[in-house]
């Protein structure tokens, strides 16, 4: 088994290098929920084609990017942030990293230019697994679980290289897979 760490909220899922599912190809997912009932998280390295202002008329001028959180309920908007002193009601999923919170406050902070993309990330939809589904996928080596989470990973501006950087950051045991081609038939 590739993964030696158990899945849990606040940990990262890194897709195996040859995952066929286009929704998760070379993806890094932040798990926000993990229990006997199932799991939920957001893909950190799949920028969407919209800005927040394209989705919310109240902040029509906002050019904050909106990421594709996953293939489930892609008509819903979610957010992760690192500023609980500004946004109340969030759930701490890792040290200094919060999921959700008072959305009316978020909109006010954006309209008054008191919140920037280094503090918050928006997602359309989410990634979800039913009970034991994620555990099965981890056992099949579809995912590597990592517990080395920092704010730079979540709020990176370098989404294109995030998968590779996170894999290398896992250490020597995994670093070689960062260089695998996306399509092994082209090798």
Secondary structure, 3 states (H helix, E strand, C coil): CCCCCCCCCCCEEEECCCCCCCCCCCCEEEEEEEECCEEEEEECCCEEEEEHHHHCHHHCCCCCEEEECCCEEEEEEEEEECCCCCCCCCEEEECCEEECCCHHHHHHHHHCCCCCCCCEEEEEEEEEEECCHHHHHHHCCCEEEECCCCHHHHCCCCHHHHHHHHHHHCCHHHHHHHHCCCCHHHC
